[in-house]
Amino acid sequence: MPESAPNRREEQRRKTSAGLIRFARELTAERGLAGFTIEELCSEAAISRRTFFNYFASKEDAVLGIPLHRTDAEAIAAFLAAGTGAGTLSPTLLLDLATLVTDRWRAAEVGPEQISALFAAVDKEPRLIGRMLQHGLEEEQFHARLIEQRENLPEGDLRAEIAAQVIGAISRAAITEFLAPGHDDTFPDIFARRIAAARDLFATQTTLIGSAR
């Protein structure tokens, strides 16, 4: 069966995005962020400057693989659909949010070659770490709004904020472990181990948390 036009367009978008990320990392590792222009990057990827800004907001985001537009609409829809919408927290909220994070990483298909290229770029430009941290906080805020929508909670609900922060902290720790050399574990495997440990911790601390109210 021939591939549909939407599928071909999506595959082309994926290839263009991957190419921009690869070239951005190579150029950064070689010259630093100030050592090349967006026009040079676009020339390497055989696209126009205008096309670049359909994918990434900046050179920094291209290096880190932070897309201008979200690419996980289906996973987000599944997360929202699993909520109660009754103004109360679903008992599976944290696990569902963890699944959303895991699905994103699987879709990104991050492997050793990509990690090595990212390491080289960050080693040349340590300030990229600041953008990584900023993006993590932006994701937490996005997740908090998703939780409010899913569970029909008021804007700024502290429970939604803390749930997003819990998963964000676990995710950052898992990323740190994943980026460390000397293991062959995938990010989903590392993340799942830490989520399981968090579940055990919360289960054993229920009485203590209740008595502190």
C-alpha positions as a LaTeX table, in Angstrom:
\begin{tabular}{lrrr}
\hline
Residue & $x$ (\AA) & $y$ (\AA) & $z$ (\AA) \\
\hline
Met1 & 0.00 & 0.00 & 0.00 \\
Pro2 & 1.52 & 3.38 & $-1.01$ \\
Glu3 & 2.42 & 5.79 & 1.75 \\
Ser4 & $-0.19$ & 8.53 & 2.28 \\
Ala5 & 0.63 & 12.20 & 1.67 \\
Pro6 & 0.28 & 13.15 & 5.37 \\
Asn7 & 2.66 & 10.33 & 6.33 \\
Arg8 & 5.18 & 11.46 & 3.71 \\
Arg9 & 5.00 & 15.03 & 4.97 \\
Glu10 & 5.47 & 13.90 & 8.56 \\
Glu11 & 8.45 & 11.75 & 7.59 \\
Gln12 & 9.98 & 14.69 & 5.73 \\
Arg13 & 9.45 & 16.93 & 8.77 \\
Arg14 & 11.11 & 14.33 & 10.99 \\
Lys15 & 14.11 & 14.08 & 8.65 \\
Thr16 & 14.46 & 17.86 & 8.38 \\
Ser17 & 14.27 & 18.28 & 12.15 \\
Ala18 & 16.80 & 15.51 & 12.75 \\
Gly19 & 19.14 & 17.02 & 10.17 \\
Leu20 & 18.95 & 20.48 & 11.74 \\
Ile21 & 19.68 & 19.05 & 15.18 \\
Arg22 & 22.63 & 17.03 & 13.88 \\
Phe23 & 24.22 & 19.93 & 11.99 \\
Ala24 & 23.57 & 22.38 & 14.84 \\
Arg25 & 25.40 & 20.10 & 17.26 \\
Glu26 & 28.29 & 19.48 & 14.89 \\
Leu27 & 28.77 & 23.19 & 14.17 \\
Thr28 & 28.48 & 24.09 & 17.86 \\
Ala29 & 31.02 & 21.45 & 18.88 \\
Glu30 & 33.42 & 22.70 & 16.21 \\
Arg31 & 32.99 & 26.49 & 16.46 \\
Gly32 & 30.75 & 27.34 & 19.40 \\
Leu33 & 27.35 & 28.98 & 19.07 \\
Ala34 & 28.85 & 32.32 & 18.03 \\
Gly35 & 30.98 & 30.65 & 15.37 \\
Phe36 & 28.20 & 30.07 & 12.85 \\
Thr37 & 25.03 & 31.75 & 11.67 \\
Ile38 & 21.55 & 30.37 & 11.22 \\
Glu39 & 22.07 & 30.90 & 7.47 \\
Glu40 & 25.12 & 28.60 & 7.57 \\
Leu41 & 23.16 & 26.02 & 9.50 \\
Cys42 & 20.34 & 26.21 & 6.96 \\
Ser43 & 22.83 & 25.81 & 4.13 \\
Glu44 & 24.14 & 22.60 & 5.72 \\
Ala45 & 20.58 & 21.28 & 6.00 \\
Ala46 & 19.58 & 22.50 & 2.53 \\
Ile47 & 16.63 & 24.55 & 3.78 \\
Ser48 & 15.73 & 28.24 & 3.94 \\
Arg49 & 16.04 & 30.50 & 6.98 \\
Arg50 & 12.25 & 30.82 & 6.97 \\
Thr51 & 11.90 & 27.04 & 7.14 \\
Phe52 & 14.30 & 26.88 & 10.08 \\
Phe53 & 11.98 & 29.05 & 12.17 \\
Asn54 & 9.14 & 26.62 & 11.47 \\
Tyr55 & 11.12 & 24.07 & 13.47 \\
Phe56 & 13.14 & 25.88 & 16.14 \\
Ala57 & 13.08 & 29.25 & 17.90 \\
Ser58 & 16.89 & 29.58 & 18.05 \\
Lys59 & 20.22 & 27.91 & 17.42 \\
Glu60 & 20.30 & 26.89 & 21.09 \\
Asp61 & 16.99 & 25.08 & 20.80 \\
Ala62 & 18.11 & 23.33 & 17.63 \\
Val63 & 21.22 & 22.03 & 19.40 \\
Leu64 & 19.12 & 20.77 & 22.32 \\
Gly65 & 16.37 & 19.40 & 20.10 \\
Ile66 & 13.63 & 21.60 & 21.62 \\
Pro67 & 11.00 & 21.97 & 18.87 \\
Leu68 & 9.07 & 25.18 & 18.27 \\
His69 & 5.81 & 23.25 & 18.11 \\
Arg70 & 4.90 & 20.26 & 20.23 \\
Thr71 & 4.97 & 16.91 & 18.47 \\
Asp72 & 3.20 & 14.80 & 21.11 \\
Ala73 & $-0.45$ & 15.71 & 20.49 \\
Glu74 & $-1.61$ & 12.08 & 20.58 \\
Ala75 & 0.15 & 11.36 & 23.88 \\
Ile76 & $-1.28$ & 14.54 & 25.40 \\
Ala77 & $-4.78$ & 13.62 & 24.24 \\
Ala78 & $-4.43$ & 10.19 & 25.87 \\
Phe79 & $-3.27$ & 11.79 & 29.12 \\
Leu80 & $-6.20$ & 14.20 & 29.19 \\
Ala81 & $-8.70$ & 11.45 & 28.36 \\
Ala82 & $-7.59$ & 9.38 & 31.37 \\
Gly83 & $-8.62$ & 12.04 & 33.89 \\
Thr84 & $-11.77$ & 12.20 & 36.00 \\
Gly85 & $-12.69$ & 15.79 & 35.14 \\
Ala86 & $-14.49$ & 15.86 & 38.48 \\
Gly87 & $-12.34$ & 18.36 & 40.34 \\
Thr88 & $-10.46$ & 15.62 & 42.17 \\
Leu89 & $-7.12$ & 13.94 & 41.51 \\
Ser90 & $-7.16$ & 10.67 & 39.62 \\
Pro91 & $-5.31$ & 7.89 & 41.50 \\
Thr92 & $-3.29$ & 7.20 & 38.34 \\
Leu93 & $-2.31$ & 10.84 & 37.77 \\
Leu94 & 1.43 & 10.54 & 38.48 \\
Leu95 & 1.78 & 7.28 & 36.55 \\
Asp96 & $-0.12$ & 8.73 & 33.59 \\
Leu97 & 2.12 & 11.81 & 33.61 \\
Ala98 & 5.18 & 9.56 & 33.79 \\
Thr99 & 3.85 & 7.65 & 30.77 \\
Leu100 & 3.48 & 10.92 & 28.87 \\
Val101 & 7.14 & 11.78 & 29.57 \\
Thr102 & 8.29 & 8.28 & 28.60 \\
Asp103 & 6.34 & 8.32 & 25.34 \\
Arg104 & 8.02 & 11.59 & 24.40 \\
Trp105 & 11.48 & 10.09 & 24.84 \\
Arg106 & 10.57 & 6.99 & 22.85 \\
Ala107 & 9.30 & 9.15 & 20.00 \\
Ala108 & 12.53 & 11.18 & 20.06 \\
Glu109 & 14.56 & 8.00 & 19.41 \\
Val110 & 17.59 & 9.30 & 21.31 \\
Gly111 & 20.54 & 6.95 & 20.93 \\
Pro112 & 24.29 & 6.88 & 21.74 \\
Glu113 & 25.27 & 8.78 & 18.58 \\
Gln114 & 22.89 & 11.66 & 19.33 \\
Ile115 & 23.98 & 11.77 & 22.97 \\
Ser116 & 27.65 & 11.88 & 21.99 \\
Ala117 & 26.98 & 14.79 & 19.62 \\
Leu118 & 25.03 & 16.64 & 22.31 \\
Phe119 & 27.85 & 16.10 & 24.82 \\
Ala120 & 30.36 & 17.58 & 22.40 \\
Ala121 & 28.17 & 20.64 & 21.83 \\
Val122 & 27.53 & 21.23 & 25.52 \\
Asp123 & 31.21 & 20.75 & 26.32 \\
Lys124 & 31.99 & 23.55 & 23.87 \\
Glu125 & 29.08 & 25.70 & 25.09 \\
Pro126 & 28.34 & 25.04 & 28.79 \\
Arg127 & 25.73 & 27.82 & 28.78 \\
Leu128 & 23.45 & 25.41 & 26.94 \\
Ile129 & 22.89 & 23.75 & 30.33 \\
Gly130 & 21.03 & 26.86 & 31.47 \\
Arg131 & 18.65 & 26.58 & 28.53 \\
Met132 & 18.13 & 22.89 & 29.35 \\
Leu133 & 17.15 & 23.78 & 32.91 \\
Gln134 & 14.86 & 26.55 & 31.72 \\
His135 & 13.14 & 24.13 & 29.34 \\
Gly136 & 12.63 & 21.68 & 32.20 \\
Leu137 & 10.85 & 24.36 & 34.23 \\
Glu138 & 8.73 & 25.30 & 31.21 \\
Glu139 & 7.72 & 21.66 & 30.85 \\
Glu140 & 6.71 & 21.53 & 34.53 \\
Gln141 & 4.47 & 24.56 & 34.06 \\
Phe142 & 2.97 & 23.01 & 30.93 \\
His143 & 2.28 & 19.77 & 32.78 \\
Ala144 & 0.65 & 21.63 & 35.67 \\
Arg145 & $-1.76$ & 23.28 & 33.21 \\
Leu146 & $-2.48$ & 19.90 & 31.62 \\
Ile147 & $-3.29$ & 18.43 & 35.04 \\
Glu148 & $-5.65$ & 21.30 & 35.82 \\
Gln149 & $-7.43$ & 20.73 & 32.53 \\
Arg150 & $-7.58$ & 16.95 & 32.92 \\
Glu151 & $-8.87$ & 16.96 & 36.49 \\
Asn152 & $-10.97$ & 20.15 & 36.18 \\
Leu153 & $-8.95$ & 21.93 & 38.86 \\
Pro154 & $-8.83$ & 25.70 & 39.38 \\
Glu155 & $-5.96$ & 27.60 & 37.79 \\
Gly156 & $-2.90$ & 27.62 & 40.04 \\
Asp157 & $-4.02$ & 24.57 & 42.02 \\
Leu158 & $-1.06$ & 23.65 & 44.24 \\
Arg159 & $-1.66$ & 19.91 & 43.82 \\
Ala160 & $-1.23$ & 20.19 & 40.06 \\
Glu161 & 1.96 & 22.19 & 40.52 \\
Ile162 & 3.46 & 19.70 & 42.96 \\
Ala163 & 2.53 & 16.70 & 40.81 \\
Ala164 & 4.30 & 18.33 & 37.86 \\
Gln165 & 7.32 & 19.14 & 40.04 \\
Val166 & 7.57 & 15.56 & 41.32 \\
Ile167 & 7.65 & 14.10 & 37.82 \\
Gly168 & 9.95 & 16.91 & 36.67 \\
Ala169 & 12.46 & 16.17 & 39.42 \\
Ile170 & 12.41 & 12.45 & 38.68 \\
Ser171 & 12.79 & 13.17 & 34.96 \\
Arg172 & 15.82 & 15.44 & 35.49 \\
Ala173 & 17.49 & 12.84 & 37.70 \\
Ala174 & 16.81 & 10.17 & 35.09 \\
Ile175 & 18.26 & 12.38 & 32.35 \\
Thr176 & 21.41 & 12.94 & 34.42 \\
Glu177 & 21.81 & 9.19 & 34.89 \\
Phe178 & 21.07 & 8.53 & 31.22 \\
Leu179 & 23.70 & 11.01 & 30.08 \\
Ala180 & 26.36 & 9.55 & 32.35 \\
Pro181 & 28.80 & 7.19 & 30.61 \\
Gly182 & 29.31 & 3.55 & 31.43 \\
His183 & 25.88 & 1.96 & 30.97 \\
Asp184 & 23.59 & 0.73 & 28.20 \\
Asp185 & 20.24 & 1.52 & 29.82 \\
Thr186 & 17.62 & 3.44 & 27.87 \\
Phe187 & 16.00 & 6.55 & 29.30 \\
Pro188 & 12.59 & 4.80 & 29.64 \\
Asp189 & 14.22 & 2.01 & 31.68 \\
Ile190 & 16.01 & 4.46 & 33.98 \\
Phe191 & 12.90 & 6.60 & 34.35 \\
Ala192 & 10.73 & 3.56 & 35.12 \\
Arg193 & 13.11 & 2.46 & 37.91 \\
Arg194 & 12.93 & 5.88 & 39.52 \\
Ile195 & 9.15 & 6.05 & 39.19 \\
Ala196 & 8.90 & 2.63 & 40.87 \\
Ala197 & 11.12 & 3.83 & 43.72 \\
Ala198 & 8.95 & 6.95 & 44.10 \\
Arg199 & 5.81 & 4.80 & 44.28 \\
Asp200 & 7.36 & 2.69 & 47.05 \\
Leu201 & 8.42 & 5.83 & 48.91 \\
Phe202 & 5.00 & 7.46 & 48.72 \\
Ala203 & 3.28 & 4.22 & 49.74 \\
Thr204 & 5.39 & 3.86 & 52.88 \\
Gln205 & 5.10 & 7.54 & 53.82 \\
Thr206 & 1.31 & 7.83 & 53.65 \\
Thr207 & 0.88 & 7.59 & 57.43 \\
Leu208 & 3.64 & 10.10 & 58.11 \\
Ile209 & 2.24 & 12.61 & 55.62 \\
Gly210 & $-1.23$ & 12.21 & 57.06 \\
Ser211 & $-0.04$ & 12.86 & 60.63 \\
Ala212 & 1.73 & 16.06 & 59.53 \\
Arg213 & $-1.51$ & 17.76 & 58.50 \\
\hline
\end{tabular}
